[in-house]
Amino acid sequence: MESGTTPMAGSDRDLILVAARDYIESWLDGDADRMARCLHPDLVKRSVEVDAESGGAVVETMSREDMVTATAAGYGRRYARPYEASILDVFEDVATVRVFSSVYMDYLHVARFGEGWLLVNVLWQRRPER
């Protein structure tokens, strides 16, 4: 059993991790079709950034379309491949997955849609440069 409150079948665990891998690997490979397949049409991706002028925090938001377009443009292709995907919690038809890559920390909210799992929300932050 994962850290959540619902026992999870191995096939569900595998499908949740497939969605997470599709997300990060499609970004790193510049594969817009694969990215589109793992994102729900209503996906919202957000990051909290510090505004250089005010010093305050601002929320940057991307849609599914924004993410697919950025992937197609190859913005992620310049980054190193290593990453870790870990399921943090599962309850019934929703899960939280952590993806720790060479450049980003992403927290994915993934939900079951039919036989598969799709990303619905992503909260991310760029990792400090080493």
Backbone atoms as SQL, in Angstrom:
CREATE TABLE atoms (id INTEGER PRIMARY KEY, chain TEXT, resi INTEGER, resn TEXT, atom TEXT, x REAL, y REAL, z REAL);
INSERT INTO atoms VALUES
  (1, 'A', 1, 'MET', 'N', 0.838, -1.180, 0.000),
  (2, 'A', 1, 'MET', 'CA', 0.000, 0.000, 0.000),
  (3, 'A', 1, 'MET', 'C', 0.884, 1.245, 0.000),
  (4, 'A', 2, 'GLU', 'N', 0.493, 2.234, -0.798),
  (5, 'A', 2, 'GLU', 'CA', 1.198, 3.507, -0.822),
  (6, 'A', 2, 'GLU', 'C', 0.870, 4.273, 0.458),
  (7, 'A', 3, 'SER', 'N', 1.349, 5.495, 0.541),
  (8, 'A', 3, 'SER', 'CA', 1.144, 6.271, 1.760),
  (9, 'A', 3, 'SER', 'C', -0.297, 6.715, 1.961),
  (10, 'A', 4, 'GLY', 'N', -1.152, 6.546, 0.954),
  (11, 'A', 4, 'GLY', 'CA', -2.539, 6.982, 1.040),
  (12, 'A', 4, 'GLY', 'C', -3.396, 6.047, 1.860),
  (13, 'A', 5, 'THR', 'N', -4.698, 6.290, 1.847),
  (14, 'A', 5, 'THR', 'CA', -5.606, 5.521, 2.670),
  (15, 'A', 5, 'THR', 'C', -6.301, 4.406, 1.906),
  (16, 'A', 6, 'THR', 'N', -6.101, 4.299, 0.620),
  (17, 'A', 6, 'THR', 'CA', -6.767, 3.290, -0.187),
  (18, 'A', 6, 'THR', 'C', -5.752, 2.318, -0.744),
  (19, 'A', 7, 'PRO', 'N', -5.983, 1.009, -0.549),
  (20, 'A', 7, 'PRO', 'CA', -5.091, 0.038, -1.184),
  (21, 'A', 7, 'PRO', 'C', -5.143, 0.225, -2.699),
  (22, 'A', 8, 'MET', 'N', -4.030, 0.017, -3.363),
  (23, 'A', 8, 'MET', 'CA', -3.948, 0.289, -4.786),
  (24, 'A', 8, 'MET', 'C', -3.494, -0.958, -5.521),
  (25, 'A', 9, 'ALA', 'N', -4.229, -1.320, -6.559),
  (26, 'A', 9, 'ALA', 'CA', -3.827, -2.435, -7.400),
  (27, 'A', 9, 'ALA', 'C', -2.541, -2.081, -8.122),
  (28, 'A', 10, 'GLY', 'N', -1.714, -3.098, -8.361),
  (29, 'A', 10, 'GLY', 'CA', -0.457, -2.861, -9.073),
  (30, 'A', 10, 'GLY', 'C', -0.655, -2.219, -10.422),
  (31, 'A', 11, 'SER', 'N', -1.728, -2.573, -11.123),
  (32, 'A', 11, 'SER', 'CA', -1.972, -1.979, -12.444),
  (33, 'A', 11, 'SER', 'C', -2.260, -0.484, -12.324),
  (34, 'A', 12, 'ASP', 'N', -2.989, -0.069, -11.268),
  (35, 'A', 12, 'ASP', 'CA', -3.231, 1.362, -11.058),
  (36, 'A', 12, 'ASP', 'C', -1.924, 2.085, -10.781),
  (37, 'A', 13, 'ARG', 'N', -1.105, 1.494, -9.932),
  (38, 'A', 13, 'ARG', 'CA', 0.196, 2.095, -9.617),
  (39, 'A', 13, 'ARG', 'C', 0.995, 2.279, -10.898),
  (40, 'A', 14, 'ASP', 'N', 1.029, 1.256, -11.732),
  (41, 'A', 14, 'ASP', 'CA', 1.766, 1.333, -12.994),
  (42, 'A', 14, 'ASP', 'C', 1.207, 2.424, -13.899),
  (43, 'A', 15, 'LEU', 'N', -0.117, 2.525, -13.999),
  (44, 'A', 15, 'LEU', 'CA', -0.734, 3.524, -14.880),
  (45, 'A', 15, 'LEU', 'C', -0.518, 4.951, -14.375),
  (46, 'A', 16, 'ILE', 'N', -0.521, 5.123, -13.060),
  (47, 'A', 16, 'ILE', 'CA', -0.234, 6.447, -12.485),
  (48, 'A', 16, 'ILE', 'C', 1.197, 6.848, -12.830),
  (49, 'A', 17, 'LEU', 'N', 2.130, 5.922, -12.676),
  (50, 'A', 17, 'LEU', 'CA', 3.530, 6.217, -12.994),
  (51, 'A', 17, 'LEU', 'C', 3.744, 6.409, -14.490),
  (52, 'A', 18, 'VAL', 'N', 2.967, 5.723, -15.324),
  (53, 'A', 18, 'VAL', 'CA', 3.045, 5.949, -16.776),
  (54, 'A', 18, 'VAL', 'C', 2.681, 7.398, -17.080),
  (55, 'A', 19, 'ALA', 'N', 1.609, 7.897, -16.467),
  (56, 'A', 19, 'ALA', 'CA', 1.203, 9.293, -16.699),
  (57, 'A', 19, 'ALA', 'C', 2.310, 10.255, -16.269),
  (58, 'A', 20, 'ALA', 'N', 2.933, 9.997, -15.120),
  (59, 'A', 20, 'ALA', 'CA', 4.018, 10.866, -14.636),
  (60, 'A', 20, 'ALA', 'C', 5.226, 10.796, -15.561),
  (61, 'A', 21, 'ARG', 'N', 5.578, 9.597, -16.007),
  (62, 'A', 21, 'ARG', 'CA', 6.720, 9.451, -16.928),
  (63, 'A', 21, 'ARG', 'C', 6.427, 10.099, -18.276),
  (64, 'A', 22, 'ASP', 'N', 5.198, 9.923, -18.758),
  (65, 'A', 22, 'ASP', 'CA', 4.829, 10.574, -20.021),
  (66, 'A', 22, 'ASP', 'C', 5.007, 12.083, -19.915),
  (67, 'A', 23, 'TYR', 'N', 4.629, 12.643, -18.783),
  (68, 'A', 23, 'TYR', 'CA', 4.749, 14.087, -18.560),
  (69, 'A', 23, 'TYR', 'C', 6.212, 14.534, -18.617),
  (70, 'A', 24, 'ILE', 'N', 7.060, 13.953, -17.802),
  (71, 'A', 24, 'ILE', 'CA', 8.438, 14.444, -17.730),
  (72, 'A', 24, 'ILE', 'C', 9.255, 14.036, -18.955),
  (73, 'A', 25, 'GLU', 'N', 9.083, 12.814, -19.431),
  (74, 'A', 25, 'GLU', 'CA', 9.865, 12.366, -20.582),
  (75, 'A', 25, 'GLU', 'C', 9.453, 13.092, -21.857),
  (76, 'A', 26, 'SER', 'N', 8.170, 13.365, -22.026),
  (77, 'A', 26, 'SER', 'CA', 7.752, 14.105, -23.225),
  (78, 'A', 26, 'SER', 'C', 8.316, 15.523, -23.196),
  (79, 'A', 27, 'TRP', 'N', 8.396, 16.127, -22.005),
  (80, 'A', 27, 'TRP', 'CA', 8.993, 17.461, -21.869),
  (81, 'A', 27, 'TRP', 'C', 10.468, 17.429, -22.272),
  (82, 'A', 28, 'LEU', 'N', 11.183, 16.452, -21.739),
  (83, 'A', 28, 'LEU', 'CA', 12.623, 16.354, -22.013),
  (84, 'A', 28, 'LEU', 'C', 12.913, 15.966, -23.457),
  (85, 'A', 29, 'ASP', 'N', 11.997, 15.224, -24.082),
  (86, 'A', 29, 'ASP', 'CA', 12.186, 14.782, -25.468),
  (87, 'A', 29, 'ASP', 'C', 11.587, 15.740, -26.489),
  (88, 'A', 30, 'GLY', 'N', 10.783, 16.688, -26.045),
  (89, 'A', 30, 'GLY', 'CA', 10.112, 17.592, -26.974),
  (90, 'A', 30, 'GLY', 'C', 8.992, 16.903, -27.741),
  (91, 'A', 31, 'ASP', 'N', 8.337, 15.925, -27.135),
  (92, 'A', 31, 'ASP', 'CA', 7.295, 15.128, -27.781),
  (93, 'A', 31, 'ASP', 'C', 5.917, 15.671, -27.403),
  (94, 'A', 32, 'ALA', 'N', 5.407, 16.600, -28.205),
  (95, 'A', 32, 'ALA', 'CA', 4.140, 17.273, -27.901),
  (96, 'A', 32, 'ALA', 'C', 2.954, 16.313, -27.915),
  (97, 'A', 33, 'ASP', 'N', 2.953, 15.319, -28.804),
  (98, 'A', 33, 'ASP', 'CA', 1.840, 14.373, -28.862),
  (99, 'A', 33, 'ASP', 'C', 1.757, 13.553, -27.579),
  (100, 'A', 34, 'ARG', 'N', 2.890, 13.091, -27.105),
  (101, 'A', 34, 'ARG', 'CA', 2.911, 12.321, -25.858),
  (102, 'A', 34, 'ARG', 'C', 2.480, 13.194, -24.687),
  (103, 'A', 35, 'MET', 'N', 2.921, 14.459, -24.663),
  (104, 'A', 35, 'MET', 'CA', 2.507, 15.375, -23.605),
  (105, 'A', 35, 'MET', 'C', 0.998, 15.556, -23.632),
  (106, 'A', 36, 'ALA', 'N', 0.442, 15.772, -24.815),
  (107, 'A', 36, 'ALA', 'CA', -1.002, 15.989, -24.936),
  (108, 'A', 36, 'ALA', 'C', -1.791, 14.791, -24.421),
  (109, 'A', 37, 'ARG', 'N', -1.298, 13.589, -24.648),
  (110, 'A', 37, 'ARG', 'CA', -2.004, 12.371, -24.236),
  (111, 'A', 37, 'ARG', 'C', -2.082, 12.208, -22.720),
  (112, 'A', 38, 'CYS', 'N', -1.143, 12.771, -21.961),
  (113, 'A', 38, 'CYS', 'CA', -1.146, 12.568, -20.507),
  (114, 'A', 38, 'CYS', 'C', -1.820, 13.707, -19.743),
  (115, 'A', 39, 'LEU', 'N', -2.237, 14.757, -20.434),
  (116, 'A', 39, 'LEU', 'CA', -2.834, 15.922, -19.774),
  (117, 'A', 39, 'LEU', 'C', -4.339, 15.974, -20.001),
  (118, 'A', 40, 'HIS', 'N', -5.086, 16.204, -18.940),
  (119, 'A', 40, 'HIS', 'CA', -6.523, 16.422, -19.065),
  (120, 'A', 40, 'HIS', 'C', -6.744, 17.748, -19.799),
  (121, 'A', 41, 'PRO', 'N', -7.811, 17.857, -20.599),
  (122, 'A', 41, 'PRO', 'CA', -8.065, 19.121, -21.315),
  (123, 'A', 41, 'PRO', 'C', -8.145, 20.350, -20.415),
  (124, 'A', 42, 'ASP', 'N', -8.554, 20.173, -19.152),
  (125, 'A', 42, 'ASP', 'CA', -8.675, 21.299, -18.223),
  (126, 'A', 42, 'ASP', 'C', -7.464, 21.449, -17.305),
  (127, 'A', 43, 'LEU', 'N', -6.337, 20.842, -17.672),
  (128, 'A', 43, 'LEU', 'CA', -5.123, 20.945, -16.847),
  (129, 'A', 43, 'LEU', 'C', -4.799, 22.393, -16.516),
  (130, 'A', 44, 'VAL', 'N', -4.351, 22.601, -15.279),
  (131, 'A', 44, 'VAL', 'CA', -3.785, 23.876, -14.858),
  (132, 'A', 44, 'VAL', 'C', -2.429, 23.572, -14.233),
  (133, 'A', 45, 'LYS', 'N', -1.393, 24.259, -14.717),
  (134, 'A', 45, 'LYS', 'CA', -0.036, 24.099, -14.186),
  (135, 'A', 45, 'LYS', 'C', 0.374, 25.446, -13.603),
  (136, 'A', 46, 'ARG', 'N', 0.818, 25.417, -12.352),
  (137, 'A', 46, 'ARG', 'CA', 1.152, 26.681, -11.678),
  (138, 'A', 46, 'ARG', 'C', 2.509, 26.605, -11.014),
  (139, 'A', 47, 'SER', 'N', 3.136, 27.772, -10.940),
  (140, 'A', 47, 'SER', 'CA', 4.355, 27.922, -10.156),
  (141, 'A', 47, 'SER', 'C', 4.236, 29.216, -9.367),
  (142, 'A', 48, 'VAL', 'N', 4.929, 29.264, -8.251),
  (143, 'A', 48, 'VAL', 'CA', 4.986, 30.483, -7.448),
  (144, 'A', 48, 'VAL', 'C', 6.375, 31.057, -7.644),
  (145, 'A', 49, 'GLU', 'N', 6.415, 32.270, -8.142),
  (146, 'A', 49, 'GLU', 'CA', 7.683, 32.940, -8.458),
  (147, 'A', 49, 'GLU', 'C', 7.793, 34.221, -7.635),
  (148, 'A', 50, 'VAL', 'N', 9.002, 34.657, -7.400),
  (149, 'A', 50, 'VAL', 'CA', 9.230, 35.940, -6.745),
  (150, 'A', 50, 'VAL', 'C', 9.317, 37.014, -7.810),
  (151, 'A', 51, 'ASP', 'N', 8.492, 38.048, -7.657),
  (152, 'A', 51, 'ASP', 'CA', 8.501, 39.169, -8.586),
  (153, 'A', 51, 'ASP', 'C', 9.746, 40.014, -8.331),
  (154, 'A', 52, 'ALA', 'N', 10.576, 40.206, -9.356),
  (155, 'A', 52, 'ALA', 'CA', 11.845, 40.918, -9.213),
  (156, 'A', 52, 'ALA', 'C', 11.651, 42.364, -8.755),
  (157, 'A', 53, 'GLU', 'N', 10.602, 43.001, -9.208),
  (158, 'A', 53, 'GLU', 'CA', 10.382, 44.408, -8.864),
  (159, 'A', 53, 'GLU', 'C', 9.851, 44.596, -7.450),
  (160, 'A', 54, 'SER', 'N', 8.817, 43.838, -7.093),
  (161, 'A', 54, 'SER', 'CA', 8.171, 44.046, -5.797),
  (162, 'A', 54, 'SER', 'C', 8.728, 43.149, -4.694),
  (163, 'A', 55, 'GLY', 'N', 9.353, 42.034, -5.085),
  (164, 'A', 55, 'GLY', 'CA', 9.828, 41.067, -4.102),
  (165, 'A', 55, 'GLY', 'C', 8.727, 40.169, -3.587),
  (166, 'A', 56, 'GLY', 'N', 7.489, 40.417, -4.035),
  (167, 'A', 56, 'GLY', 'CA', 6.358, 39.596, -3.604),
  (168, 'A', 56, 'GLY', 'C', 6.212, 38.347, -4.463),
  (169, 'A', 57, 'ALA', 'N', 5.410, 37.446, -4.005),
  (170, 'A', 57, 'ALA', 'CA', 5.165, 36.210, -4.738),
  (171, 'A', 57, 'ALA', 'C', 4.041, 36.407, -5.744),
  (172, 'A', 58, 'VAL', 'N', 4.232, 35.818, -6.917),
  (173, 'A', 58, 'VAL', 'CA', 3.204, 35.832, -7.952),
  (174, 'A', 58, 'VAL', 'C', 3.009, 34.394, -8.442),
  (175, 'A', 59, 'VAL', 'N', 1.801, 34.112, -8.865),
  (176, 'A', 59, 'VAL', 'CA', 1.487, 32.791, -9.392),
  (177, 'A', 59, 'VAL', 'C', 1.488, 32.862, -10.913),
  (178, 'A', 60, 'GLU', 'N', 2.314, 32.016, -11.508),
  (179, 'A', 60, 'GLU', 'CA', 2.353, 31.878, -12.967),
  (180, 'A', 60, 'GLU', 'C', 1.517, 30.662, -13.327),
  (181, 'A', 61, 'THR', 'N', 0.647, 30.792, -14.327),
  (182, 'A', 61, 'THR', 'CA', -0.275, 29.719, -14.689),
  (183, 'A', 61, 'THR', 'C', -0.128, 29.353, -16.156),
  (184, 'A', 62, 'MET', 'N', -0.154, 28.044, -16.415),
  (185, 'A', 62, 'MET', 'CA', -0.123, 27.530, -17.788),
  (186, 'A', 62, 'MET', 'C', -1.320, 26.607, -17.979),
  (187, 'A', 63, 'SER', 'N', -1.823, 26.570, -19.187),
  (188, 'A', 63, 'SER', 'CA', -2.910, 25.657, -19.545),
  (189, 'A', 63, 'SER', 'C', -2.332, 24.428, -20.244),
  (190, 'A', 64, 'ARG', 'N', -3.187, 23.489, -20.558),
  (191, 'A', 64, 'ARG', 'CA', -2.772, 22.313, -21.326),
  (192, 'A', 64, 'ARG', 'C', -2.197, 22.754, -22.663),
  (193, 'A', 65, 'GLU', 'N', -2.883, 23.661, -23.329),
  (194, 'A', 65, 'GLU', 'CA', -2.416, 24.157, -24.629),
  (195, 'A', 65, 'GLU', 'C', -1.042, 24.818, -24.511),
  (196, 'A', 66, 'ASP', 'N', -0.844, 25.623, -23.477),
  (197, 'A', 66, 'ASP', 'CA', 0.459, 26.260, -23.247),
  (198, 'A', 66, 'ASP', 'C', 1.550, 25.202, -23.085),
  (199, 'A', 67, 'MET', 'N', 1.243, 24.157, -22.327),
  (200, 'A', 67, 'MET', 'CA', 2.231, 23.115, -22.039),
  (201, 'A', 67, 'MET', 'C', 2.582, 22.323, -23.296),
  (202, 'A', 68, 'VAL', 'N', 1.579, 21.983, -24.086),
  (203, 'A', 68, 'VAL', 'CA', 1.818, 21.240, -25.333),
  (204, 'A', 68, 'VAL', 'C', 2.621, 22.099, -26.306),
  (205, 'A', 69, 'THR', 'N', 2.306, 23.375, -26.403),
  (206, 'A', 69, 'THR', 'CA', 3.030, 24.292, -27.290),
  (207, 'A', 69, 'THR', 'C', 4.489, 24.436, -26.856),
  (208, 'A', 70, 'ALA', 'N', 4.726, 24.610, -25.566),
  (209, 'A', 70, 'ALA', 'CA', 6.103, 24.737, -25.060),
  (210, 'A', 70, 'ALA', 'C', 6.890, 23.445, -25.279),
  (211, 'A', 71, 'THR', 'N', 6.223, 22.311, -25.132),
  (212, 'A', 71, 'THR', 'CA', 6.882, 21.021, -25.376),
  (213, 'A', 71, 'THR', 'C', 7.265, 20.904, -26.845),
  (214, 'A', 72, 'ALA', 'N', 6.342, 21.253, -27.736),
  (215, 'A', 72, 'ALA', 'CA', 6.607, 21.190, -29.180),
  (216, 'A', 72, 'ALA', 'C', 7.757, 22.112, -29.574),
  (217, 'A', 73, 'ALA', 'N', 7.883, 23.243, -28.880),
  (218, 'A', 73, 'ALA', 'CA', 8.974, 24.191, -29.172),
  (219, 'A', 73, 'ALA', 'C', 10.315, 23.669, -28.666),
  (220, 'A', 74, 'GLY', 'N', 10.296, 22.590, -27.886),
  (221, 'A', 74, 'GLY', 'CA', 11.535, 21.972, -27.420),
  (222, 'A', 74, 'GLY', 'C', 12.177, 22.638, -26.226),
  (223, 'A', 75, 'TYR', 'N', 11.412, 23.407, -25.450),
  (224, 'A', 75, 'TYR', 'CA', 11.998, 24.113, -24.312),
  (225, 'A', 75, 'TYR', 'C', 12.616, 23.172, -23.275),
  (226, 'A', 76, 'GLY', 'N', 12.108, 21.974, -23.148),
  (227, 'A', 76, 'GLY', 'CA', 12.628, 21.038, -22.163),
  (228, 'A', 76, 'GLY', 'C', 13.795, 20.199, -22.653),
  (229, 'A', 77, 'ARG', 'N', 14.071, 20.242, -23.937),
  (230, 'A', 77, 'ARG', 'CA', 15.106, 19.367, -24.511),
  (231, 'A', 77, 'ARG', 'C', 16.512, 19.697, -24.042),
  (232, 'A', 78, 'ARG', 'N', 16.715, 20.873, -23.507),
  (233, 'A', 78, 'ARG', 'CA', 18.067, 21.268, -23.096),
  (234, 'A', 78, 'ARG', 'C', 18.451, 20.739, -21.713),
  (235, 'A', 79, 'TYR', 'N', 17.520, 20.063, -21.047),
  (236, 'A', 79, 'TYR', 'CA', 17.770, 19.618, -19.685),
  (237, 'A', 79, 'TYR', 'C', 18.167, 18.146, -19.620),
  (238, 'A', 80, 'ALA', 'N', 18.927, 17.809, -18.584),
  (239, 'A', 80, 'ALA', 'CA', 19.413, 16.443, -18.385),
  (240, 'A', 80, 'ALA', 'C', 18.251, 15.502, -18.071),
  (241, 'A', 81, 'ARG', 'N', 18.427, 14.267, -18.434),
  (242, 'A', 81, 'ARG', 'CA', 17.389, 13.250, -18.335),
  (243, 'A', 81, 'ARG', 'C', 17.079, 12.732, -16.924),
  (244, 'A', 82, 'PRO', 'N', 17.980, 12.610, -16.012),
  (245, 'A', 82, 'PRO', 'CA', 17.643, 11.926, -14.760),
  (246, 'A', 82, 'PRO', 'C', 16.433, 12.557, -14.070),
  (247, 'A', 83, 'TYR', 'N', 15.577, 11.677, -13.571),
  (248, 'A', 83, 'TYR', 'CA', 14.428, 12.128, -12.782),
  (249, 'A', 83, 'TYR', 'C', 13.961, 10.968, -11.910),
  (250, 'A', 84, 'GLU', 'N', 13.189, 11.301, -10.893),
  (251, 'A', 84, 'GLU', 'CA', 12.545, 10.313, -10.034),
  (252, 'A', 84, 'GLU', 'C', 11.061, 10.635, -9.992),
  (253, 'A', 85, 'ALA', 'N', 10.229, 9.621, -10.157),
  (254, 'A', 85, 'ALA', 'CA', 8.784, 9.785, -10.012),
  (255, 'A', 85, 'ALA', 'C', 8.327, 8.890, -8.869),
  (256, 'A', 86, 'SER', 'N', 7.664, 9.480, -7.878),
  (257, 'A', 86, 'SER', 'CA', 7.217, 8.743, -6.696),
  (258, 'A', 86, 'SER', 'C', 5.759, 9.050, -6.408),
  (259, 'A', 87, 'ILE', 'N', 4.977, 8.011, -6.204),
  (260, 'A', 87, 'ILE', 'CA', 3.590, 8.203, -5.797),
  (261, 'A', 87, 'ILE', 'C', 3.589, 8.553, -4.314),
  (262, 'A', 88, 'LEU', 'N', 3.009, 9.698, -3.980),
  (263, 'A', 88, 'LEU', 'CA', 2.962, 10.151, -2.589),
  (264, 'A', 88, 'LEU', 'C', 1.686, 9.711, -1.885),
  (265, 'A', 89, 'ASP', 'N', 0.577, 9.705, -2.624),
  (266, 'A', 89, 'ASP', 'CA', -0.697, 9.389, -1.997),
  (267, 'A', 89, 'ASP', 'C', -1.702, 8.983, -3.071),
  (268, 'A', 90, 'VAL', 'N', -2.600, 8.083, -2.704),
  (269, 'A', 90, 'VAL', 'CA', -3.679, 7.645, -3.590),
  (270, 'A', 90, 'VAL', 'C', -4.937, 7.509, -2.756),
  (271, 'A', 91, 'PHE', 'N', -6.035, 7.994, -3.298),
  (272, 'A', 91, 'PHE', 'CA', -7.341, 7.770, -2.695),
  (273, 'A', 91, 'PHE', 'C', -8.330, 7.539, -3.825),
  (274, 'A', 92, 'GLU', 'N', -8.861, 6.319, -3.881),
  (275, 'A', 92, 'GLU', 'CA', -9.835, 5.954, -4.904),
  (276, 'A', 92, 'GLU', 'C', -9.303, 6.287, -6.301),
  (277, 'A', 93, 'ASP', 'N', -9.833, 7.359, -6.916),
  (278, 'A', 93, 'ASP', 'CA', -9.514, 7.683, -8.307),
  (279, 'A', 93, 'ASP', 'C', -8.627, 8.914, -8.463),
  (280, 'A', 94, 'VAL', 'N', -7.939, 9.323, -7.397),
  (281, 'A', 94, 'VAL', 'CA', -7.026, 10.469, -7.468),
  (282, 'A', 94, 'VAL', 'C', -5.709, 10.105, -6.801),
  (283, 'A', 95, 'ALA', 'N', -4.648, 10.739, -7.270),
  (284, 'A', 95, 'ALA', 'CA', -3.316, 10.461, -6.722),
  (285, 'A', 95, 'ALA', 'C', -2.468, 11.717, -6.790),
  (286, 'A', 96, 'THR', 'N', -1.460, 11.760, -5.923),
  (287, 'A', 96, 'THR', 'CA', -0.450, 12.810, -5.953),
  (288, 'A', 96, 'THR', 'C', 0.898, 12.146, -6.212),
  (289, 'A', 97, 'VAL', 'N', 1.610, 12.672, -7.204),
  (290, 'A', 97, 'VAL', 'CA', 2.899, 12.124, -7.608),
  (291, 'A', 97, 'VAL', 'C', 3.936, 13.242, -7.561),
  (292, 'A', 98, 'ARG', 'N', 5.108, 12.913, -7.044),
  (293, 'A', 98, 'ARG', 'CA', 6.229, 13.852, -7.029),
  (294, 'A', 98, 'ARG', 'C', 7.173, 13.458, -8.161),
  (295, 'A', 99, 'VAL', 'N', 7.531, 14.454, -8.994),
  (296, 'A', 99, 'VAL', 'CA', 8.541, 14.234, -10.029),
  (297, 'A', 99, 'VAL', 'C', 9.694, 15.188, -9.744),
  (298, 'A', 100, 'PHE', 'N', 10.822, 14.602, -9.418),
  (299, 'A', 100, 'PHE', 'CA', 12.031, 15.350, -9.066),
  (300, 'A', 100, 'PHE', 'C', 13.012, 15.154, -10.215),
  (301, 'A', 101, 'SER', 'N', 13.219, 16.212, -11.007),
  (302, 'A', 101, 'SER', 'CA', 14.104, 16.109, -12.172),
  (303, 'A', 101, 'SER', 'C', 15.342, 16.969, -11.967),
  (304, 'A', 102, 'SER', 'N', 16.180, 17.003, -12.966),
  (305, 'A', 102, 'SER', 'CA', 17.432, 17.758, -12.851),
  (306, 'A', 102, 'SER', 'C', 17.191, 19.254, -12.662),
  (307, 'A', 103, 'VAL', 'N', 16.036, 19.738, -13.083),
  (308, 'A', 103, 'VAL', 'CA', 15.781, 21.173, -13.037),
  (309, 'A', 103, 'VAL', 'C', 14.545, 21.545, -12.218),
  (310, 'A', 104, 'TYR', 'N', 13.585, 20.636, -12.106),
  (311, 'A', 104, 'TYR', 'CA', 12.290, 20.971, -11.513),
  (312, 'A', 104, 'TYR', 'C', 11.890, 20.031, -10.385),
  (313, 'A', 105, 'MET', 'N', 11.018, 20.541, -9.513),
  (314, 'A', 105, 'MET', 'CA', 10.265, 19.738, -8.573),
  (315, 'A', 105, 'MET', 'C', 8.806, 19.955, -8.965),
  (316, 'A', 106, 'ASP', 'N', 8.159, 18.883, -9.387),
  (317, 'A', 106, 'ASP', 'CA', 6.759, 18.944, -9.804),
  (318, 'A', 106, 'ASP', 'C', 5.921, 18.073, -8.880),
  (319, 'A', 107, 'TYR', 'N', 4.780, 18.600, -8.455),
  (320, 'A', 107, 'TYR', 'CA', 3.790, 17.818, -7.734),
  (321, 'A', 107, 'TYR', 'C', 2.588, 17.688, -8.661),
  (322, 'A', 108, 'LEU', 'N', 2.273, 16.462, -9.035),
  (323, 'A', 108, 'LEU', 'CA', 1.224, 16.192, -10.007),
  (324, 'A', 108, 'LEU', 'C', -0.018, 15.675, -9.293),
  (325, 'A', 109, 'HIS', 'N', -1.160, 16.200, -9.638),
  (326, 'A', 109, 'HIS', 'CA', -2.435, 15.617, -9.230),
  (327, 'A', 109, 'HIS', 'C', -2.953, 14.868, -10.448),
  (328, 'A', 110, 'VAL', 'N', -3.119, 13.576, -10.266),
  (329, 'A', 110, 'VAL', 'CA', -3.484, 12.680, -11.349),
  (330, 'A', 110, 'VAL', 'C', -4.818, 12.049, -10.991),
  (331, 'A', 111, 'ALA', 'N', -5.702, 11.892, -11.992),
  (332, 'A', 111, 'ALA', 'CA', -7.013, 11.298, -11.734),
  (333, 'A', 111, 'ALA', 'C', -7.330, 10.237, -12.792),
  (334, 'A', 112, 'ARG', 'N', -8.156, 9.272, -12.371),
  (335, 'A', 112, 'ARG', 'CA', -8.570, 8.209, -13.282),
  (336, 'A', 112, 'ARG', 'C', -9.672, 8.736, -14.205),
  (337, 'A', 113, 'PHE', 'N', -9.489, 8.492, -15.478),
  (338, 'A', 113, 'PHE', 'CA', -10.494, 8.789, -16.489),
  (339, 'A', 113, 'PHE', 'C', -10.637, 7.530, -17.325),
  (340, 'A', 114, 'GLY', 'N', -11.731, 6.803, -17.113),
  (341, 'A', 114, 'GLY', 'CA', -11.902, 5.522, -17.791),
  (342, 'A', 114, 'GLY', 'C', -10.845, 4.546, -17.311),
  (343, 'A', 115, 'GLU', 'N', -10.096, 3.985, -18.252),
  (344, 'A', 115, 'GLU', 'CA', -9.064, 2.998, -17.926),
  (345, 'A', 115, 'GLU', 'C', -7.701, 3.628, -17.657),
  (346, 'A', 116, 'GLY', 'N', -7.558, 4.930, -17.938),
  (347, 'A', 116, 'GLY', 'CA', -6.257, 5.573, -17.786),
  (348, 'A', 116, 'GLY', 'C', -6.257, 6.657, -16.730),
  (349, 'A', 117, 'TRP', 'N', -5.085, 7.236, -16.525),
  (350, 'A', 117, 'TRP', 'CA', -4.888, 8.318, -15.552),
  (351, 'A', 117, 'TRP', 'C', -4.321, 9.522, -16.291),
  (352, 'A', 118, 'LEU', 'N', -4.843, 10.712, -15.987),
  (353, 'A', 118, 'LEU', 'CA', -4.404, 11.951, -16.619),
  (354, 'A', 118, 'LEU', 'C', -4.031, 12.982, -15.566),
  (355, 'A', 119, 'LEU', 'N', -3.101, 13.864, -15.914),
  (356, 'A', 119, 'LEU', 'CA', -2.725, 14.962, -15.025),
  (357, 'A', 119, 'LEU', 'C', -3.801, 16.033, -15.087),
  (358, 'A', 120, 'VAL', 'N', -4.244, 16.487, -13.916),
  (359, 'A', 120, 'VAL', 'CA', -5.263, 17.518, -13.802),
  (360, 'A', 120, 'VAL', 'C', -4.653, 18.824, -13.309),
  (361, 'A', 121, 'ASN', 'N', -3.728, 18.719, -12.339),
  (362, 'A', 121, 'ASN', 'CA', -3.052, 19.883, -11.767),
  (363, 'A', 121, 'ASN', 'C', -1.568, 19.583, -11.628),
  (364, 'A', 122, 'VAL', 'N', -0.756, 20.625, -11.817),
  (365, 'A', 122, 'VAL', 'CA', 0.682, 20.525, -11.551),
  (366, 'A', 122, 'VAL', 'C', 1.086, 21.785, -10.799),
  (367, 'A', 123, 'LEU', 'N', 1.775, 21.600, -9.682),
  (368, 'A', 123, 'LEU', 'CA', 2.405, 22.709, -8.958),
  (369, 'A', 123, 'LEU', 'C', 3.890, 22.436, -9.004),
  (370, 'A', 124, 'TRP', 'N', 4.654, 23.397, -9.508),
  (371, 'A', 124, 'TRP', 'CA', 6.079, 23.145, -9.718),
  (372, 'A', 124, 'TRP', 'C', 6.920, 24.335, -9.298),
  (373, 'A', 125, 'GLN', 'N', 8.197, 24.042, -9.133),
  (374, 'A', 125, 'GLN', 'CA', 9.182, 25.075, -8.840),
  (375, 'A', 125, 'GLN', 'C', 10.506, 24.665, -9.446),
  (376, 'A', 126, 'ARG', 'N', 11.218, 25.649, -9.968),
  (377, 'A', 126, 'ARG', 'CA', 12.558, 25.379, -10.501),
  (378, 'A', 126, 'ARG', 'C', 13.506, 25.125, -9.342),
  (379, 'A', 127, 'ARG', 'N', 14.350, 24.118, -9.497),
  (380, 'A', 127, 'ARG', 'CA', 15.353, 23.825, -8.480),
  (381, 'A', 127, 'ARG', 'C', 16.485, 24.851, -8.569),
  (382, 'A', 128, 'PRO', 'N', 17.071, 25.200, -7.438),
  (383, 'A', 128, 'PRO', 'CA', 18.216, 26.127, -7.480),
  (384, 'A', 128, 'PRO', 'C', 19.353, 25.530, -8.306),
  (385, 'A', 129, 'GLU', 'N', 20.035, 26.379, -9.046),
  (386, 'A', 129, 'GLU', 'CA', 21.185, 25.910, -9.830),
  (387, 'A', 129, 'GLU', 'C', 22.288, 25.512, -8.892),
  (388, 'A', 130, 'ARG', 'N', 22.975, 24.433, -9.279),
  (389, 'A', 130, 'ARG', 'CA', 24.078, 23.940, -8.431),
  (390, 'A', 130, 'ARG', 'C', 25.351, 24.655, -8.736);
